[in-house]
Amino acid sequence: MRVFLGQRAWLLQRATAVVLLMLLALGAALLLVGPPLTYERWHALATSPHGAVIVILLFAALSVHGWIGARDIVLDYVHSLPLRLSVLAIIAVILSAVVIRVALLMATHMSPVS
């Protein structure tokens, strides 16, 4: 018998919240410090190898965080098992597709390492 059934999801949601907070703080620091951010500078930051990893990490953490919240809501309010599984499958496919799309987009637009 598992005593702390929801503890893993709770800890994972808190961990993704911390990752999201750190990435948002990093983005705010970029806005507040340094030269004004033009499109060219944003593009250079986002397409650099480190920037691409940060963008992918942001979307992955956001998707995991969103999955846990959406899963909990569906488990609480959708009582029909076939409907519950269908809704969870749709949410999982959409969130996975977003992360894959962002990863592919960042891989195809990443600047070459000099």
PAMAR-653266 format. One line per 4 residues: their letters; for each residue x, y, z of N, C-alpha, C, O. Coordinates in steps of 0.2 Angstrom, whole numbers, plus 2048, in hexadecimal, padded with zeros to 3 digits. Layout:
PAMAR-653266
A	X:Y:Z:X:Y:Z:X:Y:Z:X:Y:Z ~ ... .
***
This chain:
PAMAR-653266
MRVF	804:7FA:800:800:800:800:804:806:800:809:807:804 ~ 803:80B:7FC:807:811:7FB:803:816:800:7FD:818:7FE ~ 807:819:804:804:81E:809:804:824:806:7FF:828:807 ~ 809:827:803:809:82D:800:808:82D:7F8:80C:82E:7F4 .
LGQR	802:82B:7F6:800:82A:7EF:801:830:7EB:803:830:7E5 ~ 7FF:836:7ED:7FF:83C:7E9:806:840:7EB:807:846:7E8 ~ 80A:83E:7EF:810:842:7F1:815:843:7EB:818:848:7EA ~ 816:83E:7E7:81A:83E:7E1:818:844:7DC:81C:848:7DA .
AWLL	811:844:7DB:80F:849:7D6:80F:850:7D9:811:855:7D6 ~ 80E:850:7E0:80E:857:7E3:816:859:7E3:817:85F:7E2 ~ 81A:855:7E4:822:857:7E4:824:859:7DD:827:85E:7DC ~ 821:855:7D8:823:857:7D1:820:85D:7CF:823:861:7CB .
QRAT	81A:85F:7D1:817:865:7CF:81B:86B:7D3:81C:870:7D0 ~ 81D:86A:7D9:821:86F:7DC:828:870:7D9:82A:876:7D8 ~ 82B:86B:7D7:831:86B:7D4:831:86F:7CD:835:873:7CB ~ 82B:86D:7C9:82B:871:7C3:829:878:7C4:82B:87C:7C0 .
AVVL	825:87A:7C9:824:880:7CB:82A:884:7CD:82B:88A:7CB ~ 82F:881:7D0:835:884:7D2:839:885:7CB:83C:88B:7CA ~ 839:881:7C7:83D:881:7C0:83A:887:7BC:83D:88B:7BA ~ 833:887:7BC:830:88D:7B8:831:893:7BB:832:898:7B8 .
LMLL	831:894:7C2:833:89A:7C5:83A:89C:7C4:83B:8A2:7C3 ~ 83F:898:7C4:846:899:7C3:846:89C:7BB:84A:8A1:7BA ~ 843:898:7B7:844:89B:7B0:840:8A1:7AF:843:8A5:7AB ~ 83B:8A3:7B2:837:8A9:7B1:83C:8AF:7B4:83C:8B4:7B2 .
ALGA	83F:8AD:7BA:844:8B2:7BD:84A:8B3:7B8:84C:8B9:7B8 ~ 84C:8AE:7B5:851:8AF:7B0:84F:8B4:7AA:853:8B8:7A8 ~ 849:8B2:7A8:846:8B7:7A3:845:8BE:7A5:847:8C3:7A1 ~ 843:8BF:7AB:842:8C6:7AE:849:8C9:7AE:849:8CF:7AD .
ALLL	84E:8C5:7B1:855:8C8:7B1:857:8CA:7AA:85B:8D0:7AA ~ 856:8C7:7A5:858:8C9:79F:854:8CF:79C:857:8D3:799 ~ 84E:8D0:79E:84B:8D6:79D:84D:8DC:7A0:84D:8E1:79D ~ 84F:8DB:7A7:851:8E1:7AB:858:8E3:7AA:85A:8E8:7AB .
VGPP	85D:8DE:7A8:864:8DF:7A8:866:8DF:7A1:864:8DB:79D ~ 86B:8E3:79F:86E:8E3:799:86A:8E8:794:866:8EB:796 ~ 86D:8E7:78E:86A:8EB:788:862:8E9:787:860:8E4:789 ~ 85F:8EE:784:858:8ED:782:857:8E6:77E:85C:8E5:77A .
LTYE	852:8E2:77F:851:8DC:77B:84E:8DD:775:848:8DF:775 ~ 851:8DD:76F:84E:8DE:769:84D:8D7:766:84E:8D2:769 ~ 849:8D6:761:848:8D0:75E:84E:8CC:75C:84E:8C6:75E ~ 853:8CF:75A:859:8CC:758:85C:8C9:75E:85F:8C3:75E .
RWHA	85C:8CD:764:860:8CA:76A:85B:8C4:76D:85E:8BF:76F ~ 855:8C5:76D:851:8BF:76F:852:8B9:76B:853:8B3:76D ~ 852:8BA:764:853:8B4:760:85A:8B1:761:85B:8AB:761 ~ 85F:8B5:762:866:8B3:763:866:8AF:76A:869:8AA:76A .
LATS	862:8B1:76F:862:8AE:775:85E:8A7:775:861:8A2:777 ~ 859:8A7:771:854:8A1:771:857:89C:76D:856:896:76E ~ 85B:89E:767:85E:899:763:865:897:765:868:893:761 ~ 868:89A:76A:86E:897:76C:86D:890:76F:868:88F:771 .
PHGA	872:88C:76F:872:885:772:86F:886:779:86A:882:77B ~ 871:88A:77E:86F:88B:785:868:88D:785:864:88B:789 ~ 866:892:781:860:895:780:85B:890:77E:855:890:781 ~ 85C:88C:779:858:887:777:856:882:77C:850:87F:77D .
VIVI	85B:880:780:85A:87B:785:856:87E:78B:851:87B:78D ~ 857:884:78C:852:888:791:84B:888:78F:847:887:793 ~ 84A:88A:788:843:88A:786:840:883:786:83A:883:788 ~ 844:87E:784:841:877:784:83F:875:78C:83A:872:78D .
LLFA	844:877:790:843:875:797:83D:879:79A:839:876:79E ~ 83C:87F:798:836:883:79A:830:880:798:82B:87F:79C ~ 82F:87E:792:829:87B:78F:828:874:792:822:872:793 ~ 82D:870:793:82D:869:796:82A:86A:79E:826:866:7A0 .
ALSV	82D:86F:7A1:82B:870:7A8:824:872:7A9:820:870:7AD ~ 822:877:7A4:81B:879:7A4:816:874:7A2:811:874:7A5 ~ 818:86F:79E:814:86A:79C:813:865:7A1:80D:862:7A3 ~ 818:863:7A5:818:85E:7AB:813:862:7B0:80F:85E:7B3 .
HGWI	815:868:7B1:811:86C:7B6:809:86C:7B5:805:86B:7B9 ~ 808:86D:7AE:801:86D:7AC:7FE:867:7AC:7F8:866:7AD ~ 802:861:7AA:7FF:85B:7AA:7FD:859:7B1:7F7:856:7B2 ~ 801:85A:7B6:7FF:858:7BD:7F9:85C:7BF:7F4:859:7C2 .
GARD	7F8:862:7BE:7F2:866:7C0:7EC:864:7BC:7E7:863:7BF ~ 7ED:863:7B6:7E7:860:7B2:7E5:859:7B4:7DF:858:7B4 ~ 7EA:855:7B5:7E8:84E:7B7:7E4:84E:7BD:7DF:84A:7BE ~ 7E6:852:7C2:7E3:852:7C9:7DC:855:7C8:7D7:852:7CB .
IVLD	7DB:85A:7C3:7D4:85D:7C2:7D0:857:7BF:7CA:856:7C1 ~ 7D2:854:7BA:7CF:84F:7B6:7CD:849:7BB:7C7:847:7BB ~ 7D2:847:7BF:7D0:841:7C4:7CB:843:7C9:7C7:83F:7CB ~ 7CB:84A:7CB:7C6:84C:7D0:7BF:84D:7CD:7BA:84C:7D1 .
YVHS	7BE:84F:7C7:7B8:851:7C4:7B5:84D:7BF:7AF:84D:7BD ~ 7B9:849:7BC:7B6:844:7B6:7B6:83D:7B9:7BB:83A:7BA ~ 7B0:83B:7BA:7AF:835:7BE:7AE:82E:7B9:7B0:829:7BB ~ 7AC:830:7B3:7AC:82A:7AE:7B3:828:7AC:7B6:82C:7A9 .
LPLR	7B4:822:7AD:7BB:81F:7AC:7BD:820:7A4:7C2:822:7A3 ~ 7B9:81E:79F:7BA:81F:798:7BB:826:796:7C0:828:793 ~ 7B7:82B:799:7B8:832:798:7BE:835:79B:7C2:839:798 ~ 7C0:832:7A1:7C6:835:7A5:7CC:833:7A1:7D0:837:7A0 .
LSVL	7CC:82C:79E:7D2:82A:79B:7D3:82E:794:7D8:830:792 ~ 7CD:82F:791:7CD:833:78A:7D0:83A:78B:7D4:83D:788 ~ 7CD:83E:791:7CF:844:792:7D7:845:794:7DA:849:791 ~ 7D9:840:798:7E0:840:79A:7E4:83E:794:7EA:841:793 .
AIIA	7E2:83A:78F:7E6:838:789:7E7:83E:785:7EC:840:782 ~ 7E1:842:784:7E1:848:780:7E6:84D:783:7EA:850:77F ~ 7E6:84E:789:7EA:853:78D:7F2:851:78C:7F6:855:78A ~ 7F3:84A:78D:7FA:848:78C:7FC:849:785:802:84B:784 .
VILS	7F8:847:780:7FA:848:779:7FC:84F:778:801:851:774 ~ 7F7:854:77A:7F9:85B:778:7FF:85E:77C:803:861:778 ~ 800:85C:782:806:85E:786:80C:85B:783:811:85F:782 ~ 80C:855:781:812:852:77E:813:855:777:819:856:775 .
AVVI	80E:856:773:80F:859:76D:812:860:76D:816:862:769 ~ 810:864:772:813:86B:773:81A:86A:775:81E:86E:772 ~ 81C:866:779:823:865:77B:827:863:775:82D:865:774 ~ 825:85E:771:828:85B:76B:829:861:766:82E:861:763 .
RVAL	824:864:765:824:86A:760:829:86F:762:82D:871:75E ~ 829:871:768:82E:876:76A:835:873:76A:83A:877:767 ~ 836:86D:76B:83D:86A:76B:83F:86A:763:845:86B:762 ~ 83B:868:75F:83C:868:758:83E:86F:755:842:870:751 .
LMAT	839:873:757:83A:87A:755:841:87D:757:844:880:753 ~ 843:87C:75D:849:87E:760:84F:87B:75D:854:87E:75B ~ 84E:874:75B:854:871:758:855:873:751:85A:874:74E ~ 84F:875:74D:850:877:746:852:87F:746:855:881:741 .
HMSP	851:883:74B:853:88A:74B:859:88B:74F:85B:891:750 ~ 85C:887:752:862:888:756:868:88A:752:869:888:74D ~ 86B:88F:755:871:892:751:877:88D:752:877:88A:757 ~ 87B:88D:74D:881:888:74D:886:88A:753:887:890:754 .
VS	889:886:756:88E:887:75B:894:889:758:897:886:753 ~ 897:88F:75A:89D:892:757:8A3:890:75B:8A9:892:759 .
***
